[in-house]
């Protein structure tokens, strides 16, 4: 047996350690056994009756204290879990109710977003259709422009005095200017439509992103609302209750969607205004072009009437000129014949005077036959002079008549050429002028 003295160990409450109850600050001091040199071999690790009794009393006291504390703890625990069960059930029910209200709110905003997305889609499609109409209307104006410029080029080939800046030409220049103005207006309007289509698509994309986020949020909240204490797919997520970064508040969440919807409403109103403007522009431009076309056609018709009247008058005058030319030619022939007819009497009279001038001496007398012959010669000379003068005037008149005839025929040719240009070249070409429907983009 070992001769060392065995020292008593500090006493620890093993039940407190097993239950996880903090140890008390004081230690149960177990009386130290007496030790003596004489009994060293027999008294090691043994207690005295007093120590035994003290230890027994301490155990009873500790057990009573523990029972009292356990009873108090059980009573407090029963009250606590009853209260927490009711509070937890109430809190869970309130959370379920709030999730239901949240689902209704998300569904409302999601429906509003869907409605405006469909409206923006319909507005964009209508603008695309209007853009197509504008492009068709712009293409349709090329035909009137080609017709007007071709009319001007054709009329530039008129001859002589017919090459005049008349009402038709003024109306054609007005038509060309109007077509250029209409083309510029249609191009500007098309640019506005393209810009509005871009804005509509951007607003629609923003609404679709918001709708997609709300769709996912609705799915998560709906799934969350279906969870119960009996659900098998619930798990503990300790970090889920921590405040997330970049989280929005309910007012900012609502304002975000309201701002998106306000932007969409603004673009819808702008689309409606632009659509009405485009319809009015297409209608006004088509009507203006058709009105100007009618003005040009009316000017052409009036010009053709004027040319026809002028040509008729010229033809009538030419007929008179030709009649006068024929009569004058006959008059010249008659004058020439009359002059020719005066040559024989003149030769006779002059021959007589010549023979009588050969009479000798006193026989060379200015008797009545002499005087008569001299008078006859003078009369024939005067007649011939008068006939020659009339012949000269007749020839001059015939020359002037020929000049008038050539001028009239030339002018008639000009009028005929002008009528050909106006009717066959211009007015026939103008029959290809687009209709009001085509100019409106249909």
PETA-V219741 format. One record per residue. N is the residue number from 1. RES is the residue in one small letter. SS is DSSP state (H for helix, E for strand, C for the rest). PHI is phi in whole degrees, 0 to 359 (999 if undefined). Layout:
BEGIN
N&RES&SS&PHI / N&RES&SS&PHI
END
This chain:
BEGIN
1&x&C&999 / 2&x&C&289 / 3&x&C&269 / 4&x&C&287 / 5&x&C&276 / 6&x&C&275 / 7&x&C&268 / 8&x&C&291 / 9&x&C&270 / 10&x&C&295 / 11&x&E&266 / 12&x&C&247 / 13&x&C&278 / 14&x&H&292 / 15&x&H&289 / 16&x&H&294 / 17&x&H&293 / 18&x&H&292 / 19&x&H&274 / 20&x&C&79 / 21&x&C&278 / 22&x&C&302 / 23&x&C&289 / 24&x&C&285 / 25&x&C&292 / 26&x&C&265 / 27&x&C&256 / 28&x&E&284 / 29&x&C&277 / 30&x&C&274 / 31&x&C&303 / 32&x&C&281 / 33&x&C&293 / 34&x&C&288 / 35&x&C&223 / 36&x&C&220 / 37&x&C&293 / 38&x&C&283 / 39&x&C&251 / 40&x&C&299 / 41&x&C&279 / 42&x&C&250 / 43&x&C&257 / 44&x&C&289 / 45&x&C&64 / 46&x&C&248 / 47&x&C&250 / 48&x&C&269 / 49&x&H&306 / 50&x&H&296 / 51&x&H&294 / 52&x&H&296 / 53&x&H&294 / 54&x&H&297 / 55&x&H&294 / 56&x&H&297 / 57&x&H&297 / 58&x&H&297 / 59&x&H&294 / 60&x&H&296 / 61&x&H&297 / 62&x&H&294 / 63&x&H&297 / 64&x&H&296 / 65&x&H&298 / 66&x&H&294 / 67&x&H&296 / 68&x&H&296 / 69&x&H&295 / 70&x&H&296 / 71&x&H&297 / 72&x&H&297 / 73&x&H&294 / 74&x&H&296 / 75&x&H&297 / 76&x&H&294 / 77&x&H&293 / 78&x&H&298 / 79&x&H&297 / 80&x&H&294 / 81&x&H&288 / 82&x&H&295 / 83&x&H&295 / 84&x&H&292 / 85&x&H&298 / 86&x&H&295 / 87&x&H&295 / 88&x&H&296 / 89&x&H&298 / 90&x&H&296 / 91&x&H&296 / 92&x&H&294 / 93&x&H&296 / 94&x&H&296 / 95&x&H&298 / 96&x&H&295 / 97&x&H&296 / 98&x&H&296 / 99&x&H&296 / 100&x&H&297 / 101&x&H&296 / 102&x&H&297 / 103&x&H&297 / 104&x&H&296 / 105&x&H&294 / 106&x&H&297 / 107&x&H&298 / 108&x&H&297 / 109&x&H&292 / 110&x&H&295 / 111&x&H&294 / 112&x&H&297 / 113&x&H&297 / 114&x&H&297 / 115&x&H&297 / 116&x&H&287 / 117&x&H&297 / 118&x&H&296 / 119&x&H&295 / 120&x&H&296 / 121&x&H&296 / 122&x&H&295 / 123&x&H&297 / 124&x&H&295 / 125&x&H&297 / 126&x&H&293 / 127&x&H&292 / 128&x&H&297 / 129&x&H&296 / 130&x&H&294 / 131&x&H&298 / 132&x&H&297 / 133&x&H&297 / 134&x&H&298 / 135&x&H&295 / 136&x&H&294 / 137&x&H&296 / 138&x&H&295 / 139&x&H&295 / 140&x&H&294 / 141&x&H&288 / 142&x&H&293 / 143&x&H&293 / 144&x&H&300 / 145&x&H&295 / 146&x&H&295 / 147&x&H&295 / 148&x&H&296 / 149&x&H&294 / 150&x&H&295 / 151&x&H&300 / 152&x&H&296 / 153&x&H&294 / 154&x&H&295 / 155&x&H&290 / 156&x&C&289 / 157&x&C&266 / 158&x&C&293 / 159&x&C&252 / 160&x&H&57 / 161&x&H&290 / 162&x&H&287 / 163&x&C&281 / 164&x&C&235 / 165&x&C&276 / 166&x&C&263 / 167&x&H&297 / 168&x&H&299 / 169&x&H&295 / 170&x&H&298 / 171&x&H&293 / 172&x&H&294 / 173&x&H&296 / 174&x&H&298 / 175&x&H&296 / 176&x&H&298 / 177&x&H&298 / 178&x&H&296 / 179&x&H&297 / 180&x&H&297 / 181&x&H&296 / 182&x&H&296 / 183&x&H&297 / 184&x&H&297 / 185&x&H&295 / 186&x&H&295 / 187&x&H&293 / 188&x&H&296 / 189&x&H&295 / 190&x&H&298 / 191&x&H&296 / 192&x&H&297 / 193&x&H&295 / 194&x&H&299 / 195&x&H&296 / 196&x&H&292 / 197&x&H&299 / 198&x&H&297 / 199&x&H&296 / 200&x&H&298 / 201&x&H&292 / 202&x&H&296 / 203&x&H&296 / 204&x&H&296 / 205&x&H&297 / 206&x&H&298 / 207&x&H&295 / 208&x&H&294 / 209&x&H&296 / 210&x&H&297 / 211&x&H&297 / 212&x&H&297 / 213&x&H&297 / 214&x&H&290 / 215&x&H&298 / 216&x&H&293 / 217&x&H&298 / 218&x&H&298 / 219&x&H&298 / 220&x&H&293 / 221&x&H&293 / 222&x&H&295 / 223&x&H&295 / 224&x&H&295 / 225&x&H&294 / 226&x&C&277 / 227&x&C&292 / 228&x&C&219 / 229&x&C&295 / 230&x&C&266 / 231&x&C&291 / 232&x&C&265 / 233&x&C&256 / 234&x&C&268 / 235&x&C&220 / 236&x&C&275 / 237&x&C&230 / 238&x&H&301 / 239&x&H&277 / 240&x&H&288 / 241&x&H&278 / 242&x&C&289 / 243&x&C&294 / 244&x&C&276 / 245&x&C&284 / 246&x&C&61 / 247&x&C&277 / 248&x&C&260 / 249&x&C&272 / 250&x&H&298 / 251&x&H&298 / 252&x&H&291 / 253&x&H&297 / 254&x&H&294 / 255&x&H&296 / 256&x&H&299 / 257&x&H&292 / 258&x&H&297 / 259&x&H&296 / 260&x&H&297 / 261&x&H&292 / 262&x&H&297 / 263&x&H&297 / 264&x&H&295 / 265&x&H&297 / 266&x&H&299 / 267&x&H&291 / 268&x&H&296 / 269&x&H&295 / 270&x&H&297 / 271&x&H&295 / 272&x&H&299 / 273&x&H&296 / 274&x&H&293 / 275&x&H&297 / 276&x&H&296 / 277&x&H&296 / 278&x&H&296 / 279&x&H&301 / 280&x&H&294 / 281&x&H&298 / 282&x&H&297 / 283&x&H&293 / 284&x&H&295 / 285&x&H&295 / 286&x&H&297 / 287&x&H&294 / 288&x&H&298 / 289&x&H&294 / 290&x&H&292 / 291&x&H&296 / 292&x&H&294 / 293&x&H&299 / 294&x&H&296 / 295&x&H&296 / 296&x&H&295 / 297&x&H&298 / 298&x&H&295 / 299&x&H&296 / 300&x&H&298 / 301&x&H&298 / 302&x&H&296 / 303&x&H&295 / 304&x&H&295 / 305&x&H&298 / 306&x&H&300 / 307&x&H&296 / 308&x&H&296 / 309&x&H&297 / 310&x&H&297 / 311&x&H&295 / 312&x&H&296 / 313&x&H&297 / 314&x&H&296 / 315&x&H&296 / 316&x&H&297 / 317&x&H&294 / 318&x&H&297 / 319&x&H&298 / 320&x&H&295 / 321&x&H&299 / 322&x&H&297 / 323&x&H&297 / 324&x&H&293 / 325&x&H&298 / 326&x&H&298 / 327&x&H&296 / 328&x&H&292 / 329&x&H&296 / 330&x&H&296 / 331&x&H&298 / 332&x&H&296 / 333&x&H&299 / 334&x&H&296 / 335&x&H&296 / 336&x&H&298 / 337&x&H&294 / 338&x&H&295 / 339&x&H&297 / 340&x&H&297 / 341&x&H&292 / 342&x&H&280 / 343&x&H&291 / 344&x&H&295 / 345&x&H&300 / 346&x&H&293 / 347&x&H&297 / 348&x&H&298 / 349&x&H&298 / 350&x&H&294 / 351&x&H&297 / 352&x&H&298 / 353&x&H&298 / 354&x&H&294 / 355&x&H&295 / 356&x&H&288 / 357&x&C&288 / 358&x&C&270 / 359&x&C&297 / 360&x&C&273 / 361&x&H&44 / 362&x&H&289 / 363&x&H&283 / 364&x&C&280 / 365&x&C&247 / 366&x&C&275 / 367&x&C&271 / 368&x&H&299 / 369&x&H&300 / 370&x&H&297 / 371&x&H&295 / 372&x&H&295 / 373&x&H&295 / 374&x&H&298 / 375&x&H&295 / 376&x&H&297 / 377&x&H&295 / 378&x&H&299 / 379&x&H&296 / 380&x&H&295 / 381&x&H&298 / 382&x&H&297 / 383&x&H&298 / 384&x&H&297 / 385&x&H&298 / 386&x&H&296 / 387&x&H&296 / 388&x&H&297 / 389&x&H&296 / 390&x&H&296 / 391&x&H&296 / 392&x&H&297 / 393&x&H&295 / 394&x&H&297 / 395&x&H&294 / 396&x&H&297 / 397&x&H&299 / 398&x&H&297 / 399&x&H&296 / 400&x&H&294 / 401&x&H&298 / 402&x&H&295 / 403&x&H&296 / 404&x&H&297 / 405&x&H&301 / 406&x&H&295 / 407&x&H&296 / 408&x&H&296 / 409&x&H&297 / 410&x&H&295 / 411&x&H&293 / 412&x&H&296 / 413&x&H&297 / 414&x&H&298 / 415&x&H&296 / 416&x&H&297 / 417&x&H&295 / 418&x&H&295 / 419&x&H&297 / 420&x&H&297 / 421&x&H&295 / 422&x&H&294 / 423&x&H&275 / 424&x&H&282 / 425&x&H&273 / 426&x&H&277 / 427&x&H&293 / 428&x&H&294 / 429&x&H&294 / 430&x&H&289 / 431&x&H&293 / 432&x&H&276 / 433&x&C&300 / 434&x&C&298 / 435&x&C&283 / 436&x&H&298 / 437&x&H&297 / 438&x&H&293 / 439&x&H&290 / 440&x&C&272 / 441&x&C&94 / 442&x&C&269
END
